[in-house]
Amino acid sequence: MNSIQHKEQRVAVFVDVQNMYYSAKNLYSAKVDFSKILQQGISNRKLIRAFAYVIKADVGAEKEFFGALTKIGFEVREKDLQVFYGGAKKGDWDVGICMDVVRMIPKIDTVVLVSGDGDYTDLLEYAKSMGVRAEIIAFGKTCSSKLIEAADSIIDMCENPGRFLIGRPRPPILVSKEKEA
């Protein structure tokens, strides 16, 4: 994978907060340090904009968390959790993130996508076809292999989880391929 970075590159960072939250929770029973992710995404380059996409579920310290993201330097985009008849819930930003990336492509040299969701593979392919470098920051254990293939580079947060998580992460859950008897 191509890893060319230089200080004149104009960067935009797009964080799929739900994807990061659930990956950190399921793998390490920990929370993500979004300020460290932003620092890593910028990596001594010129930040044009940083977006954090969140779902409002009206639970606990949500407002404080969204405020903390803003203080770090993110533009927080909020969407309400949809609750369907029968109790099914849905909340995702896939189309919104894609539209923001497409809008930013003329203004940036590098897109940094913070997500392991394979639904963004076509987005990275499109960004690259428009001459924009495509980078991923994600947990390798939960990241789509197609997304990894589409990226110019990836920072696998599983390689050094303590760097990207708040507090002391516990060792990752080992997923067994064998069925229990």
Secondary structure, 3 states (H helix, E strand, C coil): CCCCCCCCCEEEEEEEHHHHHHHHHHHHCCEECHHHHHHHHHCCCEEEEEEEEEEECCCCCHHHHHHHHHHHCCEEEEEECEECCCCCEECCCHHHHHHHHHHHHHHCCEEEEECCCHHHHHHHHHHHHCCCEEEEEECHHHCCHHHHHHCCEEEEHHHCHHHHEECCCCCCCCCCCCCCC
